[in-house]
């Protein structure tokens, strides 16, 4: 079958997944995986995708991670760090320890345990916020706490991906010097991101007194051609940072997320006489591309890794049950108690934060793709255990939020406030 035929079928699956998810008010990510698995098990898609489709899927996850970073309000994020640091720390530490312990106990492999624990650490920001929005809770204090904590978790997890993956794959030896090398590369990469952010905010940049860089304003890239190329300009920035991340040995998604995070709304305040909100326009285009027709390809292709094998399914059933229950209760208790005692949230908000931190999506699948597809660190059993666990945790997010909404109702702001 021609590559374009595969792409057409994948898009049909993504479209069907979106319709089903909209109908039952659920996240489409799970249904992207479902249709990918369905198509490969029916023989409609190959088990080993051609290079064109694999490359297209790679672009998809880069766009998704960029979109997630781009939609963040950096100033609000920074201002709420002091209240949410405990939620992020304990809400990540406990799931990491639970996943590491379960995987290490059953498979006795340190590399699999490290990357498996990392995959189960970061919260699915988009899944949680979509669920909160559907219930009218996206403007509550709990939503702010969840969002900030989830972003902190994701940034920390991205940094850990940068450190752990080269070590786990053997590209960097497990030694003090090897880990120091990875840490040094990580610091250089994030320094590059900071400098790029300064170049975008040239007026208030610490570089403004330098002879060459001081007069350079990267925002000119967005304002070219009367702002009509602003979307292409930010995509250039995204792919540039992704390539730099890859050069330093990191996954391109790391760079894409950081590129989105440093882009602020005020950078698009140009050609105001035209009456066009270039930030809003670019945001809409990026979201459409990332979540509607390119990004979903990544998840459908990842779903094709789920070849139905009753023997594997039964063999990992005990591990899946134990890991799912451990993460479910560990995540709720750790994030909920941290929200109450380190963030000073009330109890209804604290438990809502615990429920909202259950989801596992984008970064979890990135780590699984790196460890299972690219470097073959995970065995089939570990991969299926993690996939099944992520599935049930994601199912739990909208269900628990909807159930707890009645207890949380008194904290919901009035419309228009």
N, C-alpha and C positions, 0 to 999 in steps of 0.2 A: 504494500500500500504506500502511496506517495506521502511524504511528510506533511503536506498541506491537508491531506485527508485525515491524518491523525490530529492535526491542530483543529480542524473543523469539528471532529468528534469530541475533543476535549472541551471546546467552547460550548457544544451542545450540553455536555455534562455540567459545565459551570452554570449555564443558563437554567437548566433543570434544578440544580442545587439551590440556586438563588430563589427560584419560585417556591420550592418546597420549604425552604427556611423562612421565607416571608409568610407563607401560609400558616405555619405552626409557630411563628414568632421565635425562631431559634437562629443560632449563628450558622451561616452558610459554610464555614470552614469544615465542619464535620461532614457535610453533605458533599463537598468537593472531594474529600477523601473517600467517601462512600462510592460515588460514581466512578472515581478512578479505579477503585478496587473491583467494582462491578464490571467495568468494561474490560479490565485485564483478565478477570476470571472467566468472562464470556468469550475471550479470545479476540475481542474487537480492537484492543490495544496490545502492543507487544510488551513482554516483560522487560526488555532492554530497549529503551527509547533511542531513536536516532539522534545524532548530534544537534540537529536543528532544534528539536523539541527540548532537549536538555538545556541548550543555550537560552531558549525562550523562557524556560522555567526559571533559570538563574536570573534573568532580567526581571522576572516577576517578583521574586523575593527581595531583590534589591529595591524595586519600586515600593513594595509594601513597607519595608523598613524605613525607607526615606519618607513615605507618607506618614508613618507613625511619628517620626521625629518632627516632621513639618507641622503637624497639627498641635504639637505641644506649645504652650505659652511658657517660654523660658523664664520670664520674670515671676509669674505665679509659682512656677515650679521651685525656683530658688528661694522665694519667700516662705514657702511651706515646708522646706527641708527640715527645719528645726523641730517641727511637730511630728514629722513622719519618719524620721530616721530610725526610730525604734521599731516601727511597723515593718519597714523595709529590711532591717537587719535580722530581727528575730523571725519575721515572716519568710525569710529566705533561708536562714540557718537551719531551722528545724526541718523543712522539706528536704534540704540538701542532705542532712544527716540521716533522715529516714530512708531516702532513696539509696544513698551510698551503702547503708547497712544492709538493706534488703538485697541489692544486687551483689554486694560483696559476699553475703552469706550463701546465696544460691549458686553463684558462678565463680567466686574466688578469683576475680581478675581486677586488679587495681585500676587499670586504664578504663575498662568498661564501667566500673563503679563510679569513677570520677566524672566521666562524660555523661553517664546516665543520670547521676545526681544533678549535674549542671543543667541537663535538659529539663529536669523536673523542678527547677528552682524559680525561673522567671514567670511572672504572672502574665496572662493574656490580656493586655490592656484593651485592645479593641473589642474583644469578646465581652469583657466586663462592662465597658462603657455603653455598648449597644444594649446589653441586658438592662442596665440602669435606665437608659433613655426610654426603652420600651415601657418601663414601669413608672416613668415620670420622676425618677430619683437622681437624674444626672446633675442637678444643681444643688444637691444637699451637701452638708459638711462631710458626710461619709464618702460621697463621690470624690470630693477633693482629696480626702485622705487616701482613698484607694488609688487615685490617679498618680499622686505624687509618690507614694510608696512603690507602686508598680513601675514607674519610670526609674526610680532609684534602683530597684531590683534589676530592671532591664539593663541599665548602664553598667552596674556592677557585674551582671552576668556576661555582658558583651566583653568587658575587660577580662573576665575569667576565661571566656572563650579564646581570647587572644593569647592568654598565658598557657592554658591547659592543652589546647589542641596540638600545638607544636611539640609539647612534651609527650602527650599520649600517643602521637603518631610516630614518635622516634626521630622527628626532624631536629629536635633539640634534646641533647642528653639530659637525663635526670641527675643534675648536679647543681651545686651552688652557682657555678659559673654559667651553666646553661639556663637556669631559671633567671639569673641576673641579666643574661642577654635578652631573654624574652621581656623581662620587666623594663629594660632599657629601651627596647624597640617599642613597647607599649607607651612609655613616657614620650618618646620622640613623636609617635603618631598623634597622641593627644595634644602635644605641643603644636604640631602642625595644624590641628583643628582649631586650637585657640588662636593662632596667628591668622588663620583664614577668617575667623570670626572678627578679629580686629580689622582686617582689610575690608570686611563688609561694613563695619561701623567706623569708617575712617575718621569722622569728625571727633569722636571721643576715644580714638585708639591711642594706646601707648606708643604706637609707631609713628605718630603724626610729626614728630620732630626729626625723624630720620630723612636724609637727603632724597632718597629714591622712593622708599615705601611710604613716606609721609604724605606725599601728594597722590598716591595711588588709591583709588576708590573702586572696589570691585562691584559696587552697585551700578556703575556705568554699564556693566554687562547686562543687567536687567532692564536698563532704560533704553537700550539701543532700539532703533527702528520704531520710535514712538511707543516703546513698551510692548509692541506686538510680539516680541520674542522673549518676553519675561519668563514664560514657562520653559522654553528651551534653555534659557540662561540658567535657571535653577537645576535643570536636569544635567547640564554640563557640570555644574558644581557638584552635584550628587555623584556623577560617574567619575569625576576627578578624584574626589575623596575616597570613593570605592576602590579605584585603581591604586591610590597611595596605600590604602589599607592592605590591599592584596600584595603590594610590593613589600610591605613590612611583615608579610606572612600571616595576616589576619584574613578573616572571611570578608568579602566585599560588603556584606550586609552590615558589618560593624561601621564601615565608613559611611554607608548610605544613611544609617540612623543618625549618626553624629552630624552629617551634612544637613539633614532636616532640622536638627535641634538648634543649630546656630543661625538659621534663617528666621528673621523677625519680621513682623508685619510692617514696621516703620521703614524697612528697606525698600518697600514697594511704593513709597510716597513720592512718585514722580509723575510728570505730565498730568497733574490734577485738573488742568483746564479741559481735559477730554472727558471728564466725568466718569472715568472707568476705575473700578476698584481692582487693580492688577493683582493684589494679594488674593482676593476672593476668587478671581477668575482662575488664577494659577492653582489655587488650592482645589477648586472644583475639578479642574482637568487632571491633576495628580491623583486625587481620590478616585475619579472615574477609571483612570488607567490602572491604578494599583489594585482596586478592589472589585472591578467589574470584568475586565477582559484580558489583562496580562498577568496580574498577581495570582488570580485563581488557577492559572496553568500550573504554577508551582505545586499547589496542594493536590490538584488532580493527578499530576505526575507522581507526587509522593504517595498518593493513594494506590498507584499501580504496584507499589512494593508490597502491598498486602495481598499476597497470593493465598487464597483460602486453602488451608491444609488442616483438616480436622485433627490430625495427629499433633501438629504444633499447637493448635488452639487448646487442646486438652492438656498438653504438656506444660503450658505456661499458666493454666488456670489458677493454681495455688499462688504462684508468684504475683499474678495480676490482682487477685483478691487482696492479698496482704499489702501490696504496694498501694493500691487504691485506697484501702481503709486507713493505712498509716498516713498517707498524704492528706486525706480528707480531714481527719481529726487533728493531725499535726498542724496543718495550715490554718484551720479555723481557730484553734486554741492559741497558737503562737501569734498570729496577726491580731486576733481579737483582744487578747490580754495585753499585748504591746500597745495597741491603740488606746486601751483604757488607762494603763499605768505609765506610759511614756508620752502619749499624745494627748492625754486628758480628754478623750472623747467620752460621751456618756455610754452606758451599756448597750442601748439599742444601736447606736452608731458603730460601736466597737464590734459587735457581732456581725453587723452588715458589712463592715470592712473585712472581717474574717471570711465571710461567704464570697465577697467580691474578689478575693485574692486566690480563689480556687482554680481558676482557668489556666490552661496550658495550651499555647498555640504557636505563634510565630517563631519565637526564639527556640522553643522546644523542638520544633520541626527542623529548624536550621541546624541545630546541634545533631539531631538524629540523622539528617542528610549527610552532614560531614562525617560522622562516626560510622554510619552504616553503608552509605552509598560510595562516598569518596575514598575512605580509608579502611573500610572493612574491619573496624575495631569491634563493633557490635556483632554478635551472632544473631541468627534469625530469631532465636528465643528471646534474647534481650530486646531486640527491636520490636517484636510483637508485644511483649510485655509493656514496654513504654507507650506504644501506640494505643493499646487497649486502655491503659491507665489514663492517658491524656484524654481519650474519648469520654470515659465516664466522669472524669473531673470537669470537663467542659459541659457535659450534660447537666451536672449538678449546679453550675453557676446560675442559669436563669431559673431553675426550679427552686433553689434555696432563696434567691433574692425575691422571687414572687411570694414564697411562703412567709418570709420574714417581713415583708412590706407592711402587713397588718400591725406588727409590733412597732414598726418604725414610723407609722403614719403621722404621729404628732410632730415629727421633725421635718416633714416635707414643707418647703416654702410655698406660699400662696402664688398662683400664677401671676406673672408680671413683676414679681419681686426679685 
